[in-house]
């Protein structure tokens, strides 16, 4: 059966004390709402609707940058969760299948839990996600009779017997889309806040003879993020889970607690990650690669057998071929580093194509920016770039070519040629001794005068 996701992301999040909409605050270098979308991907949704409100343009922009097919719906007035879901009705008017309601500030719902809800939907008209709360507090309670959900009661309206129930409402639910919107159309706002509440659909469904049930998950999956403190706690939970996932997938983390991942970090089995490594967004590390301590990676790809660091920086567009070596204090940006190529230390390689088996000496810089435009450097296979070479782009160094140390290369170097481009050295006999004598005498005179 086809599925659709309805993600509620309209809240302001005033307790974050921020100009940034709550759902755009990040965990694992991804906005909060992206985590819910990531989990929802397990359902293979054919349509995704994000309901925006506060900071609508910013939220919509980030959502569309993740998936240009996402549909944006607007909740101009914040009139409750049922009202928010109703804003997706037009986008799903012709949709036939199940709709899942998720929350942009609840990042830890797992794919496995959503799949359990999907299974339960084959037997029931409406499925609600619940959790056993250690401290139920003011959560809404799920009143069950066997596997049948009778109704959801808010804490303020609950009897003492109902308040003793520890099975609580997460707010996540699923139902046939048309059924869901029919139920929502009957939700009223006869309450103190004058809002339309999503849990009311259960009572309405039961009155129509529809069946409802609950799927339970670990309470940690339902964690909502409403404050900076909760955001920091959620980040720690995410990193802990990601480290465990990596270890279980066969990745060696020498000191797991010092490695930080992004939501989309991919690392192949038998890769080794040394202590104090940070993975920004969009990083892929292939099997058997090694990332050494104090390296920072973002938007890059490291192939099998390659290594980087310590103290390496791989920026967006960096591609390391099989068995390539990038050493300490090397920065790579928008550059292809060939198979078996070595960039050992103290170098900047940007906007470049470096051929297989090349050797890039210490202090080499590709001078890629003229103040307005970026230009590309090409270095052929098995070339040798001498230490402290400046490659002024656009420039090509040929196959098996060489540059002399300290050269400033402004013209193409043919295959197999040696390019030397530096000022002629001129030695002045004993001039250093005379100069030092003069300087020391001047210093002594100033000391006496002072």
N, C-alpha and C positions, 0 to 999 in steps of 0.2 A: 504493500500500500504506500502511496505517496505521502510524504511528510513535509510540513512547513514549520519553520521556527518563527515565533513572535518574541522578540527580545525587548523588554521594557528598559528604556535608557533615558527617561525624561526627567528624572529627579535632579534637584539642585545640589543636594548634599551639603547643606549649610554647616554641618558640624565638621566638615573638612577644613573650614576656615580658609577657603581658596577661591580665586577667580575662575579656576579650571573646573568644568563640570565633573561631578564625582566619578562618572564612568570612564573618564579619560586619565585618571590617575593610574599609575602603572604598577604591575607586578610582573617580574620577569621580563622587563623591557617591552611589555605589551599592555595596552589599555585594559582595564578591568573587564569590559564587555567582550573583548577578544577571547578571553578564557572560556566564557560561556559558549561562544560561537565555535570554539575549538572542540569542546565536548559535544556540542550538537552536531558536528560533522559526522559523528559515528552513525547518525540516523540517515545519512545521505539525503539531506533535505533538497527538494526541488525548488523551494522558494523560501526566502528569508526576509522577514520584515523587522526593521528596527524602529521602535517608537521613540521619537526624540521630543524634547521640550526645552529645558534649560540648556543654553549653549548649543542649540540645535544645529547651527551651521558647522561648528567645530566637530561635534559628534558625527554628523553625517559625512563630513569630509574624511575623517579617519576611517569610518566604516567602509566607505566606497573605495578607499585606498587598499583595504584588505580584500574586498570583493566588489567589483563594479556592478555585479548583478543584484546586490542587496537593494531592497526596496525601502525607502524612507517614508515613514508616516509621522505626522505631527500631532502632538497633544498640546494644544495651545493653552488650555487651562488644566491645572492639576486637580482632577476631580476623583481621584481614587484609581485603584488597580483595575477594576472592571472597566472603567471609562478608558483607561490607557489601552487595554487589549482591544476594545471596540474600534480604536483608531486604525487598526489593521484590517478592518472588515472590507473596505473597498479594495485593498491590495489583494485580498484573497476571495473576492466575489466569485470568480470562476474556478476556484481551486476545489478539487475533490480529493480528500484525504484527511489525515490527522494533523492537528495543529498542536504544537508544544509551546507553552508559555514559560520563558526563562527570564532571568533578571540580570541586568548589566552590572549590578554591584554584588552579585553572588558568584564568585569566580571558580568555585571548586566542585560544582556538580560534575560527576564523572561520566564518561561515556558508558561505562558499565551500568550505572544507575539508570540512565536514559534508555538503554536497551532493555532493562528489566521493566520499565514503564511501558515500553513498546510491546513486550510480551503480554503484560497484564491487559493492555487495550484490546487484545483479541477476545477477551472474556467479559469486559466491562465497557460501558459507554463513556465513563469519565474516570480517569486515574489521577490521584493526587499523591505527590511525594511527601512523605512524612519522615520524622526522625524521633528517636527516643532521646529526650533531653535530660541531661544530668541535672540541670536546674531549669525547670519549665518556665518559671517566671510568668511573664505576661504574654507568652506565645498563645496563638489559637490552638485549641485542642481538637483532635480528630476522634470523634465518637464512633466506635466500631461495634458491629455485631457479627462476630466471626470474621470473614473477609469482606464484609459489606460495610462501606462507609455510610453511616446514617446521616451525619451532618458535621459541620465545622462550627464550633462555638468559640467566640472571642472571650478572652479572659474576663473582661468586665461584665459579660453577660452570663458567665458560667456559674452553675451551682457548685457547692462545696464538693459534691461527688465528682462533677466534671473537672474541677480544678485539680483533683487528685490524679487525673490521667496524665501520663508522661509522654504519650505519643502526640507530637506537635506538628503543626502545619508549616511547610517550607514555603508555600506559595506557588511552587512549580506544579503544573498540571498538564494533562493532555486529553483531547477528545476529538471526535470528528469535527472539522472546522465549521461546517454548517450548523451542527448541533451546538457547538460552543457559542457561536454568535446568536443563535436563537435564544439560548439561555441568558446570555448577557443582555439581550434586549429587554428582559423582564426584571433585571436587577434594579432595585430602587435605592434611594438615598435617604430613607427615613431613619436617620441616626444623628447623633450629636454633632458629628463633623460635616454632615451633609454630603458625604462622599459615596461613591459606588464601589462596593467591595467585591473583589473576585471570589472569595470563599462562599458568597451567597449563591453561586451557581449550583452548589451541591444540594442545597435544600430545594431549589427549583427543579433540578433534575429528578430528585426522588419523588417530587409531587407529580411528575409526568410519567412515573413508572420506569425511569431509566436507572440503570445500575451504576454504582460507584464503588471504587475500592482504593486502597492505599498500598503503595510500595514504599518500603522503608530503606533509608540509607544511613550511613554514619553521620553523626551530628556535625563533624568537621566539614562535610561537603556543603552544608547549608550556611556556612559562615558568611555573614554579610559584612561589607566594609563601609563604615560610616564615619570613621574618624581617622586621623593620622596614626594614632596608636594602633588601631585595628589594621590599617594599611601595612604598617611595619611588621605586625604579627603575621599578617597574610603572606608577606614576602618571605618571612622565615619559614613558614609552612610550605610554600611553593618550592623554595630552594631545597629543603629537606626531602621533599617528595621527588624532585628532579634528580637529586644525587642518588637516591635509592634506585630510581628507574635506570640510571646510567650503570650503576654497579650490577644490577640484575641483568642488564643487557650485555655484560661482558667488557665494560670499559674499566680500566684501572684508574682510580682516583687516589693518588698517593696520600693526600690529606683532604678528604672530601669536604670538610667543614670550611675550607678556605677557597673553594672553587664556586663561582657564581654563574648560573645559566640564565638563558632567555627561554621564553615559551617555545620557540621554534628551533632551539639548538638540536642538531643531529650529530651524534658521534657513533662511529662504527665500532664493532667489537674488536678487542685487543688493541685499541688505541690507548695511549698512556697520557694522562693529564697530571702534570706536576703541581705542587702547591701554588696557591695565589695566582690563579688564572681567571680572567673575566671574559665571558662570552656575551657579546652584544647580540642584537638581532641578526637573523639570517646567516648563521654559520653552519657549515657542514664539514665535519672531520671524518675522513675515510678510515677504514680498518688499518691498524698497524702504524698510524701516524703518531707523532709525539709532540705535545705542546709543553714547553718548559716554563719554569716559574716566572711570575711577574709579567706575563704576556697579556695583551688585550686584543681581542679579535672581534670584528664586526663585518657583516656582509661579505664573507670570504669563503673560500673552498680550499681545503688542504687534502691532497690526494694520498693514496696509499704509500706508506713508507717515508713520507716527508716529515720534517720536524721544523719547529719554529721556537726561537727563544734561546736562553732566557731574555727577558726584557724586549721582546719583539712586539711590534704593533702592525696588525694586519687590518687594513681599512677596506671599505666597500670596493668590490671589484678585484680584490687580490685573489689570484688563482695560483696555487702551488702545485706543480706537477709531481708525478711519482718520484719519490726519493730526493726531492729538492730539499735544500737546507737554507734556512733563514736564521741568522744568528742574533747575537745580542745587540740591542740598540739599532735595529734595522726597522725601517718603516716601509711598508708596501701599500700602494694605493692604485686601484684601477690598472693592474699590471698582471701579465701572464709570466710566471716563472717556470721555465722549462724543466723537463725531466732530468734529474740529476744535477741541476744547476745549483751553484753555491753563491749565496750572498751573505758572507760571513759576519760582518760587523760594521757598525757605524756608517750606515748607508741609507739613502732615500731613493727608492725606485717608484716613480709615479708615472702613470700614463705611458706604459712601456710594454714591449714584447721581448722577452729575454729567451733566447733559444736554448735547446737542450744542451746540457754539458758545459754551459758557460761558467766562467768564474769572475765574480764581480768583487773587485778589491775594496779594502777598507776606505771609507770616506767618499765613495762614489756617490754622485748626485745626478739625477736626471733633471735638468733645468727645464721644467715643462710648462711654465706659466710666464707669459710676456706682459702681464698686467691687465690683459683683456681676454686673451684666448689661451686655451690649453693646447699643447702640441705633443706629439707622440715620438718616442724613441724606440728604435728596433736594434737589437743586438743579436747577431747570428749565432748558430750553434757552435759550441767549442771555442767561442771567442774568449779573450782574456782582457779584462778591463783593469788597468793598473790602479793602484791606490790613489785616492784623492783626484780622480778624474771627474771633470765636469762635462756632462754630455748635454749640449745646448740644443734642445729640440726645436724643430723637427730635424732628426739626424738618424742615419743608419750606420751601424758598424757591422761589417760583413762577416761571413762564415770564417772561422779560424783566424780572425783578425786580432790585433792587439793594440792597446793604447799605452803609452808610456806614463808612468806615475806622475801626477801633478799636471796632467794635460787638460786644456780646455778645448774640447772637440766641437767645432762649429760646422764642419763639412763631413760629408759621408766618407767612410773608410771602406775601401774595396775589400773583397774577400782576400784573406791571407796577408793583408798589409799591416805594417806597424805605423801607427800615427803618433807623432810626438809634437805637442803644441804647448811649449812653455818658453819663458824668457831665457836667453843665454846666460849662464852663470859666469860671473866675472870676479875673480879672487884678487884682493888688494893686499899684498904682502905687509904684515905687521901693522896694518891699519887698525885692527881691533885693539891691540895693545895701546897704541897711541890714543885711541878714542876713550878707552877705559881710564887712562891716566888723566886725561883732560876732565872727564866727568867727575872723578874722585876729588880732584883738586877744587872743582867748582863746588862740590858738596861740602868739603872741609871749610871753604871760605864762608859759605852761608851759615855753617854751624858757629864759627867764630863771631860773625856779625850778630847772630841771634842771641 
